[in-house]
Amino acid sequence: MSETAVSPPAAVAGTPAVSPPAAVAGTPSLADVIVRLDRLEAVLLQLIEVVRPAGRMVAAEAPRYAAPAAPQIMVAPPSVAIAAGVAASGEPPLIAVAPPAPRGGSPVPVAAASAGGDPLAAPIKPYDPYAHRTDIDIPGPTATIQQVLRRVFEAGLTAEPEDTWAIMTKLTHPSQMVGPRALDHFKAFNWHKLRRTAPTYLQNSDPSTFVIAYTDPGEVTPEVDRVRVFVRSGDNRMPVPVGFARDVTNSNAWRVTMMSL
């Protein structure tokens, strides 16, 4: 069976011909729009690269207002142990409260708080996943704070992050190295920042060229067991504190308790 060619219908008499709409004057073409979007994307990427190192936070969208619900007071019944203690003695039992955090804002380990006394002076077994790294040179009990601080900068200048983690684990006071979570925190924040900012405190990346602006206390005598040194930065910022304390588990060697480098 042969195919029959169908021609388009003829124009109806009296019907005006419709032409395609003409381009509106001043309207950019699709190619111009794409070029402008590409330029906008490039500017946004540059802005992100500038904001990201500064650590600025972008304000989140404000939550929508909701009428507050009526407060409900929940009273939990006393535990069996407390109830038994009250019944036996007639008085509520004493609750052990951890002492306040030491100077410098260092957290109080649970073991030291329950034992009482100064957590920095309590013998604590440090968490050291790099105990097998016997190749690392760590300042001993006779080393000065300056020698320990130089080793901190050397750790920040190492090529491999794992070497930084291993050195800083051994330079950190055992009261701060309380477990894997503490190690992960230091890797993600303090020590990670040290790898980026260490050269700003030095001349030509020489770890011996740092400058201590002042110390607290002002005079470090043999009787002093904790010190904060303020290191001068080369970018005209305020001197940055680094805290040190004697490590009773390592013959009273100086170890880092806090660091804002």
C-alpha positions in Angstrom: 0.0 0.0 0.0 1.5 3.3 -1.0 1.8 6.3 1.4 -0.2 9.4 0.5 1.6 12.7 1.1 -0.5 15.0 3.2 0.0 18.7 2.6 -0.6 21.3 5.3 -4.0 22.9 5.4 -4.4 26.1 3.4 -4.9 29.3 5.2 -8.6 30.1 5.7 -9.7 33.1 3.8 -10.0 36.2 5.9 -7.8 34.9 8.7 -4.8 37.2 9.4 -1.3 35.6 9.3 0.3 35.3 12.7 4.1 36.0 12.8 6.4 34.9 15.6 6.8 37.5 18.4 9.7 39.9 17.9 12.4 40.1 20.5 11.7 42.8 23.1 14.3 45.5 22.9 16.8 45.4 25.8 16.1 41.8 26.8 19.4 39.8 27.2 19.8 36.7 25.2 20.2 33.2 26.7 23.9 33.3 26.1 24.2 36.6 28.0 22.3 35.1 30.9 24.6 32.1 31.1 27.7 34.3 31.0 26.3 36.4 33.9 25.5 33.3 36.0 29.0 32.0 35.4 30.5 35.2 36.6 28.2 35.2 39.7 29.2 31.7 40.5 32.9 32.6 40.3 32.4 35.6 42.7 30.6 33.4 45.2 33.4 30.8 45.1 35.9 33.5 45.8 33.8 34.8 48.7 33.6 31.3 50.2 37.4 30.9 50.0 37.9 34.2 51.8 35.3 33.5 54.5 36.2 29.9 55.2 39.8 30.5 56.6 38.5 33.2 58.9 36.1 30.8 60.5 33.1 33.2 60.3 29.7 31.8 61.0 26.7 32.5 58.8 23.6 33.4 60.7 20.9 30.8 60.4 17.4 31.6 59.5 15.5 32.9 62.5 13.0 30.4 63.9 9.4 31.0 63.4 7.5 32.3 66.4 5.3 29.8 68.2 3.2 30.5 71.2 4.8 29.1 74.3 3.2 26.1 75.8 2.2 26.1 79.4 5.1 24.9 81.6 4.9 21.5 83.1 6.7 20.7 86.3 8.0 17.2 86.4 9.1 15.8 89.7 11.1 12.6 89.6 10.7 10.2 92.5 13.8 9.6 94.6 16.0 6.7 93.7 15.9 3.5 95.8 19.4 4.1 97.1 18.6 7.7 98.2 15.3 6.7 99.8 17.1 3.9 101.7 19.8 6.3 103.0 17.2 8.8 104.2 15.2 6.1 105.9 18.3 4.7 107.7 19.9 8.0 108.9 17.0 10.4 108.8 19.1 12.8 106.7 19.7 13.0 102.9 23.0 11.5 101.8 25.9 13.8 100.8 26.4 14.1 97.0 29.9 14.3 95.8 30.5 17.5 93.7 33.5 17.9 91.5 35.8 20.8 92.3 35.8 23.8 90.0 38.0 23.8 86.9 41.6 24.8 87.5 43.1 28.0 86.1 43.1 28.2 82.3 39.7 26.6 81.9 41.0 23.0 81.8 38.3 20.4 82.4 38.4 18.3 85.5 38.8 14.6 84.7 36.2 12.4 86.3 38.8 10.2 88.0 40.6 13.2 89.6 37.3 14.8 90.7 36.1 11.7 92.5 39.5 11.3 94.2 39.5 15.0 95.3 42.4 17.4 95.1 44.1 19.2 92.2 43.4 17.3 88.9 46.7 18.5 87.4 48.6 17.1 90.4 46.7 13.8 90.6 48.5 10.8 89.0 46.6 10.0 85.8 47.5 7.3 83.3 47.6 9.2 80.0 45.9 7.9 76.9 48.7 7.4 74.3 47.8 5.6 71.1 51.3 6.5 69.9 53.1 4.7 72.6 54.8 2.6 69.8 56.4 5.8 68.4 59.8 5.5 70.2 61.4 7.5 67.5 59.9 10.8 68.8 62.2 13.0 70.9 60.3 14.5 73.8 61.8 17.0 76.3 62.4 15.3 79.7 62.0 16.5 83.3 65.0 18.9 83.1 63.8 20.7 80.0 62.6 24.3 80.3 59.3 25.6 79.1 61.0 27.3 76.2 62.4 23.9 75.1 58.9 22.3 75.3 57.4 25.2 73.4 60.0 24.8 70.6 59.0 21.2 70.3 55.4 22.3 70.0 56.3 24.5 67.0 58.4 21.7 65.5 55.3 19.5 65.7 53.2 22.1 63.9 55.8 22.3 61.1 56.0 18.5 60.3 55.0 17.4 56.8 52.7 14.6 57.9 49.7 15.3 60.2 50.2 11.9 61.9 53.6 13.1 63.1 52.0 16.2 64.6 49.4 14.1 66.4 52.0 11.8 67.8 54.3 14.5 69.1 51.5 16.6 70.6 50.0 13.6 72.3 53.3 13.1 74.2 53.7 16.9 74.9 50.1 17.3 76.3 49.5 17.0 80.0 47.8 13.6 80.9 45.0 15.4 82.6 43.9 16.5 79.1 44.5 13.2 77.3 41.7 11.3 78.9 40.5 9.1 76.0 39.9 8.8 72.2 37.3 11.7 72.2 39.9 14.1 73.6 42.4 13.0 71.0 39.8 13.5 68.2 39.0 17.0 69.5 42.6 18.0 69.5 43.1 16.6 66.0 40.1 18.5 64.7 40.7 21.8 66.4 43.8 22.8 68.4 46.5 20.7 66.6 44.9 21.2 63.2 45.0 25.0 63.7 48.7 24.7 64.9 49.7 23.2 61.6 48.2 26.2 59.8 49.3 29.0 62.1 52.7 27.9 63.4 54.7 29.9 60.8 53.0 33.1 61.8 54.8 33.0 65.2 58.3 32.3 63.7 60.8 33.8 61.4 61.4 31.8 58.2 59.7 28.8 59.8 62.5 28.4 62.4 61.0 26.8 65.5 63.5 28.5 67.8 62.5 32.1 66.7 59.3 32.4 68.7 59.1 35.4 71.1 57.4 35.2 74.6 55.9 38.5 75.4 55.2 37.8 79.1 54.3 35.0 81.5 51.8 34.4 84.3 53.2 34.4 86.9 55.9 36.9 85.9 58.7 34.9 87.5 58.9 31.1 87.1 60.6 29.8 90.2 61.3 26.1 91.0 58.2 26.2 93.3 55.9 27.1 90.4 54.0 24.2 89.1 51.9 25.8 86.4 52.6 28.7 84.0 50.9 30.5 81.1 53.2 32.0 78.5 52.0 34.5 76.0 53.6 34.1 72.5 53.9 37.1 70.2 52.4 36.7 66.8 53.9 38.2 63.6 50.5 39.4 62.3 50.1 42.1 65.0 47.6 40.1 67.0 47.5 40.1 70.8 50.0 37.6 72.4 48.5 34.1 72.5 48.5 32.0 75.7 49.9 28.5 76.0 49.4 26.8 79.4 52.0 24.5 81.0 51.9 22.3 84.2 54.2 19.8 85.9 53.4 16.2 85.0 53.7 14.1 88.2 53.6 10.9 86.1 56.8 12.0 84.3 59.1 13.3 87.0 57.4 16.7 87.0 58.3 17.5 83.4 56.5 20.5 81.8 53.6 19.5 79.6 50.9 21.5 77.7 47.6 22.0 79.4 46.0 24.5 77.0 46.9 26.1 73.7 45.4 28.9 71.6 48.1 29.1 68.9 
